[in-house]
Every structure is written in structure tokens, then in C-alpha cells.
Amino acid sequence: MSGEETSEERVITINLKRIWEYSGRVRAPKAVRFVREQAARHLKTNPENVKIDEELNRYIWSRGLKHPPRKVRVKAERTEEDMYVLKLAG
């Protein structure tokens, strides 16, 4: 592929409603892990192959430790070495 980058992109909406069942001080870290696990499930890969972009991480943590967002729309981009990078969609 000379000069052309062929990357696969998918937009996924991940519902974080389940995270709110936990006590306040663990919600944001669990939300980050949950986003990685759900994206891996949708993309049919291991969670170790999914990386979260800094902007997406900031969005999850934007309202603090106890109040992560209820839903997140992410764009998954496939890299050359079969890794996926999750970015905030939209």
C-alpha cells in the first residue's frame, strides 16, 4: 500500500448506565475499563489491543471521579499492527 493508509473505522455507542450502580469513588476508573472491554467485545479482539485516546479519557473524567457520563460515542480506528485506538466521536 504505497502512500495510502487503509484504516478501518467504526462508531460505537457505549452505555455507561451500569457504572452508576457502584459506589461513587470507583465510577470513573471502572468506566474507563468498561469502555475498553465493551469496545473489544464489539470489535472482536482482546482488551489489551484497545487503547483509549487522551481526549476520550478526559471526557470520561470531565465531571470528576463520582459522575462519569451516562453514554459515550467512540470512533474505533484500526492501526497497522492490529491495535484499535478509541477516540471521542463527534
C-alpha positions, 0 to 999 in steps of 0.5 A: 500500500504505497502512500495510502493508509487503509484504516478501518473505522467504526462508531460505537455507542457505549452505555455507561448506565451500569457504572452508576450502580457502584459506589461513587469513588470507583465510577470513573476508573471502572468506566474507563475499563468498561469502555475498553472491554465493551469496545473489544467485545464489539470489535472482536479482539482482546482488551489489551489491543484497545487503547483509549485516546487522551481526549476520550479519557478526559471526557470520561473524567470531565465531571470528576471521579463520582459522575462519569457520563451516562453514554459515550460515542467512540470512533474505533480506528484500526492501526497497522499492527492490529491495535484499535485506538478509541477516540471521542466521536463527534 
